[in-house]
Amino acid sequence: EKSRLRRTRALCLPLGMGDNYSWRMLCRLFELEPELVFLFQYNSSHFSEVQDCLRSAEFTEHIRKVMTVIDAAVSSLDSLSSLDEYLTSLGRKHRAVGVKLESFNTVGESLLFALESGLGDAFTSDTREAWSLLYASVVQSMSRGWHR
Ligand code: HEM
């Protein structure tokens, strides 16, 4: 497990995560699961259209939050368990806003899609596997928020 994660780190670090990725990712998210739009309700705005949500500052900010968490996981691959407590409580928050565990898969697919379209040929099957593993371990920790 550790050695797989080490390999993941080596593959992920050079990729970086610019706004380009975030943008592709957030569009893809709603293509795959449009109903997610109803979960992003902020005091100032209640979205009924995906386009309104995509244009909102709060939603764009949330994608940045997702990327920050992924980035933190990449930089602490050797000690992912140090993020456990944080990720468990993050999971609990998401359960509280009504997110279903399965929806995290949609986010994962959107992330892979964004990386693939950004990297082109550099997105090898190894790279895909590394990112899938990394994201899966983040989700696994967050899913503890559903179980305890
Ligand atoms: C907060 C929805 C997936 C990271 C939130 C909030 C909502 C939300 C409504 C509270 C408002 C806000 O801060 O914008 C969702 C939905 C998801 C999802 C519908 C799709 C399944 C994720 C994933 C991550 C993540 C996969 C990270 C890997 C965060 C963070 C916060 C947050 C860091 C801020 C928590 C805090 O304020 O302490 N999310 N989220 N979210 N989300 Fe998500």
Backbone and ligand atoms as CSV (ligand in chain L), in Angstrom:
chain,resi,resn,atom,element,x,y,z
A,1,GLU,N,N,0.841,-1.211,0.000
A,1,GLU,CA,C,0.000,0.000,0.000
A,1,GLU,C,C,0.875,1.261,0.000
A,2,LYS,N,N,1.808,1.309,0.924
A,2,LYS,CA,C,2.726,2.461,1.027
A,2,LYS,C,C,3.475,2.709,-0.269
A,3,SER,N,N,3.973,1.602,-0.845
A,3,SER,CA,C,4.795,1.797,-2.040
A,3,SER,C,C,3.937,2.267,-3.214
A,4,ARG,N,N,2.695,1.828,-3.220
A,4,ARG,CA,C,1.789,2.316,-4.265
A,4,ARG,C,C,1.570,3.817,-4.094
A,5,LEU,N,N,1.404,4.207,-2.837
A,5,LEU,CA,C,1.184,5.626,-2.576
A,5,LEU,C,C,2.412,6.456,-2.927
A,6,ARG,N,N,3.595,5.891,-2.648
A,6,ARG,CA,C,4.827,6.616,-2.995
A,6,ARG,C,C,4.884,6.851,-4.494
A,7,ARG,N,N,4.480,5.805,-5.210
A,7,ARG,CA,C,4.490,5.923,-6.665
A,7,ARG,C,C,3.493,7.009,-7.083
A,8,THR,N,N,2.368,7.021,-6.383
A,8,THR,CA,C,1.362,8.033,-6.660
A,8,THR,C,C,1.949,9.432,-6.515
A,9,ARG,N,N,2.675,9.604,-5.407
A,9,ARG,CA,C,3.227,10.924,-5.148
A,9,ARG,C,C,4.154,11.354,-6.281
A,10,ALA,N,N,5.024,10.432,-6.671
A,10,ALA,CA,C,5.979,10.759,-7.723
A,10,ALA,C,C,5.256,11.189,-8.993
A,11,LEU,N,N,4.134,10.567,-9.234
A,11,LEU,CA,C,3.402,10.896,-10.460
A,11,LEU,C,C,2.603,12.187,-10.333
A,12,CYS,N,N,2.072,12.413,-9.130
A,12,CYS,CA,C,1.158,13.546,-8.978
A,12,CYS,C,C,1.863,14.881,-8.864
A,13,LEU,N,N,2.934,14.899,-8.127
A,13,LEU,CA,C,3.542,16.179,-7.793
A,13,LEU,C,C,3.869,17.062,-8.988
A,14,PRO,N,N,4.435,16.501,-10.061
A,14,PRO,CA,C,4.787,17.379,-11.172
A,14,PRO,C,C,3.572,17.965,-11.892
A,15,LEU,N,N,2.401,17.399,-11.644
A,15,LEU,CA,C,1.249,17.833,-12.431
A,15,LEU,C,C,0.751,19.220,-12.049
A,16,GLY,N,N,0.789,19.504,-10.741
A,16,GLY,CA,C,0.271,20.797,-10.305
A,16,GLY,C,C,-1.232,20.851,-10.492
A,17,MET,N,N,-1.843,21.884,-9.951
A,17,MET,CA,C,-3.304,21.977,-10.064
A,17,MET,C,C,-3.710,23.416,-10.304
A,18,GLY,N,N,-3.679,23.811,-11.516
A,18,GLY,CA,C,-4.053,25.190,-11.838
A,18,GLY,C,C,-5.547,25.356,-11.927
A,19,ASP,N,N,-5.969,26.565,-12.131
A,19,ASP,CA,C,-7.385,26.862,-12.234
A,19,ASP,C,C,-8.042,26.184,-13.426
A,20,ASN,N,N,-7.217,25.952,-14.448
A,20,ASN,CA,C,-7.706,25.239,-15.616
A,20,ASN,C,C,-8.354,23.909,-15.266
A,21,TYR,N,N,-7.651,23.173,-14.428
A,21,TYR,CA,C,-8.175,21.879,-13.996
A,21,TYR,C,C,-9.472,22.065,-13.239
A,22,SER,N,N,-9.455,23.049,-12.340
A,22,SER,CA,C,-10.645,23.276,-11.526
A,22,SER,C,C,-11.842,23.581,-12.417
A,23,TRP,N,N,-11.596,24.381,-13.421
A,23,TRP,CA,C,-12.693,24.793,-14.283
A,23,TRP,C,C,-13.284,23.608,-15.040
A,24,ARG,N,N,-12.410,22.816,-15.642
A,24,ARG,CA,C,-12.900,21.629,-16.354
A,24,ARG,C,C,-13.655,20.713,-15.410
A,25,MET,N,N,-13.103,20.628,-14.200
A,25,MET,CA,C,-13.685,19.703,-13.249
A,25,MET,C,C,-15.083,20.132,-12.842
A,26,LEU,N,N,-15.248,21.443,-12.627
A,26,LEU,CA,C,-16.563,21.838,-12.134
A,26,LEU,C,C,-17.629,21.743,-13.216
A,27,CYS,N,N,-17.265,21.934,-14.458
A,27,CYS,CA,C,-18.254,21.748,-15.526
A,27,CYS,C,C,-18.632,20.275,-15.652
A,28,ARG,N,N,-17.633,19.426,-15.563
A,28,ARG,CA,C,-17.867,17.997,-15.722
A,28,ARG,C,C,-18.770,17.434,-14.624
A,29,LEU,N,N,-18.578,17.962,-13.427
A,29,LEU,CA,C,-19.342,17.492,-12.275
A,29,LEU,C,C,-20.843,17.509,-12.560
A,30,PHE,N,N,-21.317,18.620,-13.139
A,30,PHE,CA,C,-22.756,18.748,-13.365
A,30,PHE,C,C,-23.220,18.051,-14.638
A,31,GLU,N,N,-22.270,17.795,-15.540
A,31,GLU,CA,C,-22.657,16.974,-16.684
A,31,GLU,C,C,-22.980,15.565,-16.200
A,32,LEU,N,N,-22.181,15.098,-15.250
A,32,LEU,CA,C,-22.353,13.735,-14.765
A,32,LEU,C,C,-23.503,13.613,-13.773
A,33,GLU,N,N,-23.670,14.626,-12.937
A,33,GLU,CA,C,-24.696,14.520,-11.889
A,33,GLU,C,C,-25.339,15.880,-11.627
A,34,PRO,N,N,-26.228,16.309,-12.537
A,34,PRO,CA,C,-26.808,17.653,-12.444
A,34,PRO,C,C,-27.527,17.915,-11.115
A,35,GLU,N,N,-28.061,16.876,-10.496
A,35,GLU,CA,C,-28.816,17.084,-9.241
A,35,GLU,C,C,-27.935,17.630,-8.129
A,36,LEU,N,N,-26.619,17.502,-8.276
A,36,LEU,CA,C,-25.730,18.006,-7.226
A,36,LEU,C,C,-25.908,19.510,-7.023
A,37,VAL,N,N,-26.416,20.165,-8.064
A,37,VAL,CA,C,-26.573,21.622,-7.965
A,37,VAL,C,C,-27.439,22.010,-6.772
A,38,PHE,N,N,-28.402,21.172,-6.433
A,38,PHE,CA,C,-29.325,21.516,-5.345
A,38,PHE,C,C,-28.664,21.465,-3.972
A,39,LEU,N,N,-27.509,20.819,-3.895
A,39,LEU,CA,C,-26.818,20.743,-2.601
A,39,LEU,C,C,-25.973,21.980,-2.336
A,40,PHE,N,N,-25.661,22.707,-3.395
A,40,PHE,CA,C,-24.875,23.930,-3.202
A,40,PHE,C,C,-25.805,25.115,-3.019
A,41,GLN,N,N,-26.342,25.240,-1.815
A,41,GLN,CA,C,-27.241,26.348,-1.531
A,41,GLN,C,C,-26.576,27.245,-0.514
A,42,TYR,N,N,-26.368,28.470,-0.895
A,42,TYR,CA,C,-25.743,29.407,0.019
A,42,TYR,C,C,-26.776,30.460,0.427
A,43,ASN,N,N,-26.514,31.075,1.568
A,43,ASN,CA,C,-27.480,32.052,2.093
A,43,ASN,C,C,-27.935,33.050,1.038
A,44,SER,N,N,-26.953,33.503,0.263
A,44,SER,CA,C,-27.262,34.579,-0.677
A,44,SER,C,C,-27.953,34.074,-1.939
A,45,SER,N,N,-27.815,32.780,-2.238
A,45,SER,CA,C,-28.328,32.334,-3.534
A,45,SER,C,C,-28.889,30.918,-3.488
A,46,HIS,N,N,-29.996,30.739,-4.138
A,46,HIS,CA,C,-30.580,29.407,-4.293
A,46,HIS,C,C,-30.628,29.097,-5.775
A,47,PHE,N,N,-29.811,28.161,-6.192
A,47,PHE,CA,C,-29.686,27.905,-7.620
A,47,PHE,C,C,-30.741,26.917,-8.092
A,48,SER,N,N,-31.344,27.214,-9.221
A,48,SER,CA,C,-32.190,26.199,-9.824
A,48,SER,C,C,-31.584,25.778,-11.157
A,49,GLU,N,N,-30.644,26.577,-11.646
A,49,GLU,CA,C,-29.995,26.269,-12.913
A,49,GLU,C,C,-28.507,26.017,-12.687
A,50,VAL,N,N,-27.977,25.014,-13.363
A,50,VAL,CA,C,-26.561,24.719,-13.260
A,50,VAL,C,C,-25.719,25.954,-13.616
A,51,GLN,N,N,-26.132,26.671,-14.654
A,51,GLN,CA,C,-25.360,27.842,-15.085
A,51,GLN,C,C,-25.207,28.882,-13.961
A,52,ASP,N,N,-26.287,29.087,-13.195
A,52,ASP,CA,C,-26.216,30.054,-12.097
A,52,ASP,C,C,-25.203,29.612,-11.058
A,53,CYS,N,N,-25.219,28.315,-10.810
A,53,CYS,CA,C,-24.313,27.774,-9.807
A,53,CYS,C,C,-22.860,27.929,-10.267
A,54,LEU,N,N,-22.607,27.585,-11.528
A,54,LEU,CA,C,-21.248,27.675,-12.066
A,54,LEU,C,C,-20.712,29.099,-12.002
A,55,ARG,N,N,-21.627,30.067,-12.109
A,55,ARG,CA,C,-21.202,31.467,-12.113
A,55,ARG,C,C,-20.995,32.018,-10.708
A,56,SER,N,N,-21.445,31.288,-9.690
A,56,SER,CA,C,-21.404,31.859,-8.347
A,56,SER,C,C,-20.012,31.752,-7.724
A,57,ALA,N,N,-19.667,32.793,-6.967
A,57,ALA,CA,C,-18.358,32.835,-6.329
A,57,ALA,C,C,-18.215,31.712,-5.300
A,58,GLU,N,N,-19.302,31.427,-4.583
A,58,GLU,CA,C,-19.218,30.408,-3.533
A,58,GLU,C,C,-18.916,29.033,-4.120
A,59,PHE,N,N,-19.543,28.749,-5.263
A,59,PHE,CA,C,-19.331,27.431,-5.844
A,59,PHE,C,C,-17.905,27.295,-6.391
A,60,THR,N,N,-17.449,28.323,-7.079
A,60,THR,CA,C,-16.072,28.313,-7.577
A,60,THR,C,C,-15.108,28.136,-6.411
A,61,GLU,N,N,-15.430,28.801,-5.322
A,61,GLU,CA,C,-14.607,28.692,-4.120
A,61,GLU,C,C,-14.620,27.256,-3.588
A,62,HIS,N,N,-15.756,26.583,-3.681
A,62,HIS,CA,C,-15.812,25.201,-3.194
A,62,HIS,C,C,-14.892,24.284,-3.988
A,63,ILE,N,N,-14.845,24.476,-5.300
A,63,ILE,CA,C,-13.944,23.651,-6.107
A,63,ILE,C,C,-12.504,23.896,-5.665
A,64,ARG,N,N,-12.217,25.153,-5.358
A,64,ARG,CA,C,-10.874,25.449,-4.853
A,64,ARG,C,C,-10.637,24.719,-3.530
A,65,LYS,N,N,-11.676,24.616,-2.706
A,65,LYS,CA,C,-11.547,23.888,-1.440
A,65,LYS,C,C,-11.253,22.413,-1.695
A,66,VAL,N,N,-11.972,21.839,-2.672
A,66,VAL,CA,C,-11.738,20.429,-3.009
A,66,VAL,C,C,-10.281,20.248,-3.417
A,67,MET,N,N,-9.808,21.139,-4.300
A,67,MET,CA,C,-8.441,21.026,-4.792
A,67,MET,C,C,-7.420,21.180,-3.675
A,68,THR,N,N,-7.738,22.061,-2.706
A,68,THR,CA,C,-6.822,22.257,-1.591
A,68,THR,C,C,-6.687,20.973,-0.768
A,69,VAL,N,N,-7.821,20.282,-0.596
A,69,VAL,CA,C,-7.781,19.027,0.160
A,69,VAL,C,C,-6.969,17.970,-0.603
A,70,ILE,N,N,-7.223,17.861,-1.902
A,70,ILE,CA,C,-6.485,16.891,-2.714
A,70,ILE,C,C,-4.990,17.211,-2.670
A,71,ASP,N,N,-4.693,18.482,-2.792
A,71,ASP,CA,C,-3.316,18.932,-2.762
A,71,ASP,C,C,-2.646,18.591,-1.438
A,72,ALA,N,N,-3.379,18.791,-0.341
A,72,ALA,CA,C,-2.849,18.466,0.986
A,72,ALA,C,C,-2.562,16.974,1.076
A,73,ALA,N,N,-3.452,16.171,0.488
A,73,ALA,CA,C,-3.251,14.714,0.522
A,73,ALA,C,C,-2.004,14.346,-0.270
A,74,VAL,N,N,-1.817,14.992,-1.413
A,74,VAL,CA,C,-0.632,14.698,-2.227
A,74,VAL,C,C,0.637,15.077,-1.467
A,75,SER,N,N,0.602,16.214,-0.769
A,75,SER,CA,C,1.833,16.605,-0.076
A,75,SER,C,C,2.078,15.842,1.206
A,76,SER,N,N,1.085,15.093,1.686
A,76,SER,CA,C,1.377,14.316,2.896
A,76,SER,C,C,1.132,12.835,2.679
A,77,LEU,N,N,1.521,12.373,1.499
A,77,LEU,CA,C,1.312,10.963,1.161
A,77,LEU,C,C,1.972,10.008,2.134
A,78,ASP,N,N,3.118,10.441,2.689
A,78,ASP,CA,C,3.821,9.540,3.598
A,78,ASP,C,C,3.159,9.474,4.957
A,79,SER,N,N,2.235,10.387,5.193
A,79,SER,CA,C,1.571,10.381,6.497
A,79,SER,C,C,0.110,10.750,6.320
A,80,LEU,N,N,-0.548,10.047,5.402
A,80,LEU,CA,C,-1.950,10.352,5.127
A,80,LEU,C,C,-2.813,10.249,6.374
A,81,SER,N,N,-2.417,9.379,7.300
A,81,SER,CA,C,-3.233,9.186,8.488
A,81,SER,C,C,-3.285,10.463,9.325
A,82,SER,N,N,-2.309,11.353,9.122
A,82,SER,CA,C,-2.353,12.617,9.861
A,82,SER,C,C,-3.557,13.464,9.437
A,83,LEU,N,N,-4.120,13.159,8.275
A,83,LEU,CA,C,-5.294,13.912,7.806
A,83,LEU,C,C,-6.602,13.242,8.219
A,84,ASP,N,N,-6.496,12.046,8.805
A,84,ASP,CA,C,-7.686,11.241,9.104
A,84,ASP,C,C,-8.769,12.001,9.850
A,85,GLU,N,N,-8.341,12.634,10.936
A,85,GLU,CA,C,-9.327,13.286,11.780
A,85,GLU,C,C,-10.013,14.419,11.022
A,86,TYR,N,N,-9.183,15.205,10.337
A,86,TYR,CA,C,-9.736,16.304,9.548
A,86,TYR,C,C,-10.713,15.768,8.499
A,87,LEU,N,N,-10.313,14.718,7.790
A,87,LEU,CA,C,-11.154,14.197,6.709
A,87,LEU,C,C,-12.437,13.560,7.239
A,88,THR,N,N,-12.349,12.924,8.410
A,88,THR,CA,C,-13.555,12.357,9.004
A,88,THR,C,C,-14.560,13.460,9.309
A,89,SER,N,N,-14.059,14.554,9.883
A,89,SER,CA,C,-15.012,15.621,10.225
A,89,SER,C,C,-15.501,16.323,8.966
A,90,LEU,N,N,-14.647,16.388,7.954
A,90,LEU,CA,C,-15.081,16.954,6.671
A,90,LEU,C,C,-16.196,16.084,6.078
A,91,GLY,N,N,-16.047,14.775,6.206
A,91,GLY,CA,C,-17.078,13.862,5.742
A,91,GLY,C,C,-18.388,14.091,6.482
A,92,ARG,N,N,-18.267,14.261,7.783
A,92,ARG,CA,C,-19.467,14.479,8.598
A,92,ARG,C,C,-20.207,15.736,8.146
A,93,LYS,N,N,-19.437,16.788,7.844
A,93,LYS,CA,C,-20.066,18.024,7.349
A,93,LYS,C,C,-20.825,17.776,6.056
A,94,HIS,N,N,-20.241,16.944,5.209
A,94,HIS,CA,C,-20.896,16.689,3.926
A,94,HIS,C,C,-22.151,15.843,4.094
A,95,ARG,N,N,-22.102,14.913,5.014
A,95,ARG,CA,C,-23.319,14.153,5.277
A,95,ARG,C,C,-24.406,15.104,5.755
A,96,ALA,N,N,-24.011,16.059,6.615
A,96,ALA,CA,C,-24.980,17.006,7.159
A,96,ALA,C,C,-25.622,17.883,6.088
A,97,VAL,N,N,-24.864,18.226,5.022
A,97,VAL,CA,C,-25.498,19.024,3.969
A,97,VAL,C,C,-26.259,18.162,2.968
A,98,GLY,N,N,-26.279,16.855,3.182
A,98,GLY,CA,C,-27.109,15.986,2.352
A,98,GLY,C,C,-26.387,15.303,1.201
A,99,VAL,N,N,-25.060,15.320,1.233
A,99,VAL,CA,C,-24.300,14.644,0.172
A,99,VAL,C,C,-24.399,13.133,0.378
A,100,LYS,N,N,-24.611,12.403,-0.707
A,100,LYS,CA,C,-24.577,10.945,-0.627
A,100,LYS,C,C,-23.149,10.479,-0.904
A,101,LEU,N,N,-22.748,9.440,-0.200
A,101,LEU,CA,C,-21.392,8.918,-0.381
A,101,LEU,C,C,-21.073,8.658,-1.855
A,102,GLU,N,N,-22.057,8.103,-2.595
A,102,GLU,CA,C,-21.810,7.761,-4.003
A,102,GLU,C,C,-21.436,8.987,-4.823
A,103,SER,N,N,-21.910,10.153,-4.373
A,103,SER,CA,C,-21.633,11.351,-5.166
A,103,SER,C,C,-20.146,11.702,-5.169
A,104,PHE,N,N,-19.421,11.233,-4.174
A,104,PHE,CA,C,-17.980,11.468,-4.197
A,104,PHE,C,C,-17.339,10.787,-5.406
A,105,ASN,N,N,-17.946,9.709,-5.875
A,105,ASN,CA,C,-17.417,9.070,-7.091
A,105,ASN,C,C,-17.509,10.008,-8.287
A,106,THR,N,N,-18.599,10.777,-8.321
A,106,THR,CA,C,-18.765,11.722,-9.428
A,106,THR,C,C,-17.655,12.770,-9.408
A,107,VAL,N,N,-17.338,13.226,-8.190
A,107,VAL,CA,C,-16.252,14.198,-8.077
A,107,VAL,C,C,-14.942,13.565,-8.564
A,108,GLY,N,N,-14.724,12.306,-8.183
A,108,GLY,CA,C,-13.516,11.604,-8.602
A,108,GLY,C,C,-13.426,11.478,-10.116
A,109,GLU,N,N,-14.558,11.123,-10.730
A,109,GLU,CA,C,-14.558,11.012,-12.188
A,109,GLU,C,C,-14.304,12.357,-12.854
A,110,SER,N,N,-14.856,13.404,-12.264
A,110,SER,CA,C,-14.637,14.744,-12.827
A,110,SER,C,C,-13.169,15.143,-12.724
A,111,LEU,N,N,-12.564,14.772,-11.612
A,111,LEU,CA,C,-11.145,15.073,-11.427
A,111,LEU,C,C,-10.305,14.358,-12.487
A,112,LEU,N,N,-10.579,13.067,-12.671
A,112,LEU,CA,C,-9.825,12.309,-13.681
A,112,LEU,C,C,-10.047,12.878,-15.079
A,113,PHE,N,N,-11.291,13.264,-15.344
A,113,PHE,CA,C,-11.616,13.844,-16.640
A,113,PHE,C,C,-10.825,15.126,-16.873
A,114,ALA,N,N,-10.785,15.968,-15.825
A,114,ALA,CA,C,-10.075,17.246,-15.946
A,114,ALA,C,C,-8.586,17.017,-16.192
A,115,LEU,N,N,-8.011,16.064,-15.460
A,115,LEU,CA,C,-6.592,15.784,-15.629
A,115,LEU,C,C,-6.315,15.217,-17.009
A,116,GLU,N,N,-7.185,14.332,-17.434
A,116,GLU,CA,C,-6.993,13.704,-18.734
A,116,GLU,C,C,-7.066,14.744,-19.858
A,117,SER,N,N,-8.061,15.623,-19.772
A,117,SER,CA,C,-8.178,16.581,-20.866
A,117,SER,C,C,-7.069,17.628,-20.793
A,118,GLY,N,N,-6.525,17.855,-19.586
A,118,GLY,CA,C,-5.433,18.811,-19.468
A,118,GLY,C,C,-4.093,18.231,-19.888
A,119,LEU,N,N,-3.900,16.960,-19.626
A,119,LEU,CA,C,-2.572,16.366,-19.821
A,119,LEU,C,C,-2.402,15.663,-21.156
A,120,GLY,N,N,-3.504,15.334,-21.788
A,120,GLY,CA,C,-3.403,14.639,-23.076
A,120,GLY,C,C,-2.624,13.342,-22.956
A,121,ASP,N,N,-1.631,13.170,-23.832
A,121,ASP,CA,C,-0.866,11.921,-23.871
A,121,ASP,C,C,-0.114,11.635,-22.579
A,122,ALA,N,N,0.177,12.691,-21.828
A,122,ALA,CA,C,0.914,12.487,-20.577
A,122,ALA,C,C,0.047,11.781,-19.530
A,123,PHE,N,N,-1.249,11.711,-19.802
A,123,PHE,CA,C,-2.143,11.029,-18.862
A,123,PHE,C,C,-2.144,9.539,-19.174
A,124,THR,N,N,-1.130,8.848,-18.703
A,124,THR,CA,C,-0.985,7.414,-18.975
A,124,THR,C,C,-1.882,6.624,-18.017
A,125,SER,N,N,-1.953,5.325,-18.254
A,125,SER,CA,C,-2.797,4.522,-17.380
A,125,SER,C,C,-2.213,4.468,-15.961
A,126,ASP,N,N,-0.880,4.572,-15.843
A,126,ASP,CA,C,-0.266,4.661,-14.517
A,126,ASP,C,C,-0.698,5.925,-13.781
A,127,THR,N,N,-0.711,7.014,-14.533
A,127,THR,CA,C,-1.098,8.284,-13.934
A,127,THR,C,C,-2.544,8.212,-13.461
A,128,ARG,N,N,-3.392,7.652,-14.316
A,128,ARG,CA,C,-4.792,7.503,-13.933
A,128,ARG,C,C,-4.926,6.674,-12.655
A,129,GLU,N,N,-4.188,5.572,-12.613
A,129,GLU,CA,C,-4.295,4.697,-11.452
A,129,GLU,C,C,-3.821,5.409,-10.187
A,130,ALA,N,N,-2.733,6.144,-10.334
A,130,ALA,CA,C,-2.186,6.856,-9.177
A,130,ALA,C,C,-3.192,7.861,-8.616
A,131,TRP,N,N,-3.802,8.623,-9.515
A,131,TRP,CA,C,-4.784,9.605,-9.053
A,131,TRP,C,C,-6.023,8.925,-8.473
A,132,SER,N,N,-6.449,7.845,-9.093
A,132,SER,CA,C,-7.612,7.129,-8.559
A,132,SER,C,C,-7.331,6.646,-7.146
A,133,LEU,N,N,-6.121,6.110,-6.946
A,133,LEU,CA,C,-5.766,5.609,-5.618
A,133,LEU,C,C,-5.745,6.728,-4.593
A,134,LEU,N,N,-5.145,7.826,-4.994
A,134,LEU,CA,C,-5.052,8.951,-4.076
A,134,LEU,C,C,-6.451,9.441,-3.697
A,135,TYR,N,N,-7.269,9.656,-4.700
A,135,TYR,CA,C,-8.616,10.172,-4.433
A,135,TYR,C,C,-9.412,9.170,-3.602
A,136,ALA,N,N,-9.269,7.893,-3.922
A,136,ALA,CA,C,-10.002,6.867,-3.178
A,136,ALA,C,C,-9.608,6.877,-1.704
A,137,SER,N,N,-8.344,7.134,-1.417
A,137,SER,CA,C,-7.976,7.098,-0.008
A,137,SER,C,C,-8.515,8.342,0.718
A,138,VAL,N,N,-8.604,9.464,0.021
A,138,VAL,CA,C,-9.240,10.643,0.625
A,138,VAL,C,C,-10.710,10.350,0.930
A,139,VAL,N,N,-11.403,9.757,-0.057
A,139,VAL,CA,C,-12.821,9.455,0.121
A,139,VAL,C,C,-13.029,8.427,1.232
A,140,GLN,N,N,-12.111,7.485,1.297
A,140,GLN,CA,C,-12.241,6.480,2.353
A,140,GLN,C,C,-12.213,7.141,3.734
A,141,SER,N,N,-11.294,8.077,3.911
A,141,SER,CA,C,-11.248,8.776,5.198
A,141,SER,C,C,-12.495,9.620,5.411
A,142,MET,N,N,-12.946,10.304,4.363
A,142,MET,CA,C,-14.149,11.130,4.521
A,142,MET,C,C,-15.361,10.262,4.835
A,143,SER,N,N,-15.379,9.050,4.309
A,143,SER,CA,C,-16.563,8.201,4.487
A,143,SER,C,C,-16.731,7.770,5.942
A,144,ARG,N,N,-15.676,7.901,6.740
A,144,ARG,CA,C,-15.830,7.614,8.167
A,144,ARG,C,C,-16.838,8.546,8.800
A,145,GLY,N,N,-17.016,9.714,8.221
A,145,GLY,CA,C,-18.013,10.649,8.730
A,145,GLY,C,C,-19.427,10.103,8.601
A,146,TRP,N,N,-19.598,9.062,7.796
A,146,TRP,CA,C,-20.920,8.447,7.641
A,146,TRP,C,C,-21.112,7.305,8.635
A,147,HIS,N,N,-19.992,6.758,9.077
A,147,HIS,CA,C,-20.101,5.537,9.865
A,147,HIS,C,C,-19.894,5.744,11.351
A,148,ARG,N,N,-19.295,6.892,11.702
A,148,ARG,CA,C,-19.202,7.141,13.155
A,148,ARG,C,C,-19.154,8.630,13.446
L,1,HEM,C1,C,-17.827,22.428,2.127
L,1,HEM,C2,C,-20.945,20.319,-0.955
L,1,HEM,C3,C,-17.472,17.205,-2.333
L,1,HEM,C4,C,-14.244,19.677,0.352
L,1,HEM,C5,C,-18.962,22.100,1.429
L,1,HEM,C6,C,-20.256,22.771,1.578
L,1,HEM,C7,C,-21.116,22.187,0.702
L,1,HEM,C8,C,-20.395,21.133,0.008
L,1,HEM,C9,C,-22.580,22.559,0.443
L,1,HEM,C10,C,-20.546,23.916,2.561
L,1,HEM,C11,C,-20.464,25.229,1.854
L,1,HEM,C12,C,-19.086,25.554,1.302
L,1,HEM,O1,O,-18.084,25.604,2.064
L,1,HEM,O2,O,-18.991,25.751,0.072
L,1,HEM,C13,C,-20.271,19.291,-1.604
L,1,HEM,C14,C,-20.868,18.408,-2.588
L,1,HEM,C15,C,-19.897,17.541,-2.981
L,1,HEM,C16,C,-18.678,17.865,-2.231
L,1,HEM,C17,C,-22.315,18.465,-3.069
L,1,HEM,C18,C,-20.042,16.454,-4.007
L,1,HEM,C19,C,-20.159,15.200,-3.718
L,1,HEM,C20,C,-16.300,17.572,-1.689
L,1,HEM,C21,C,-15.032,16.881,-1.797
L,1,HEM,C22,C,-14.136,17.576,-1.049
L,1,HEM,C23,C,-14.829,18.714,-0.461
L,1,HEM,C24,C,-14.803,15.604,-2.604
L,1,HEM,C25,C,-12.669,17.311,-0.802
L,1,HEM,C26,C,-11.988,16.271,-1.250
L,1,HEM,C27,C,-14.924,20.642,1.056
L,1,HEM,C28,C,-14.307,21.553,2.022
L,1,HEM,C29,C,-15.342,22.326,2.541
L,1,HEM,C30,C,-16.570,21.897,1.874
L,1,HEM,C31,C,-12.839,21.608,2.385
L,1,HEM,C32,C,-15.225,23.418,3.598
L,1,HEM,C33,C,-15.519,22.768,4.943
L,1,HEM,C34,C,-15.454,23.747,6.085
L,1,HEM,O3,O,-15.929,24.876,5.946
L,1,HEM,O4,O,-14.923,23.353,7.142
L,1,HEM,N1,N,-19.092,21.113,0.485
L,1,HEM,N2,N,-18.955,18.944,-1.425
L,1,HEM,N3,N,-16.134,18.669,-0.867
L,1,HEM,N4,N,-16.278,20.886,0.998
L,1,HEM,FE1,FE,-17.606,19.918,-0.198
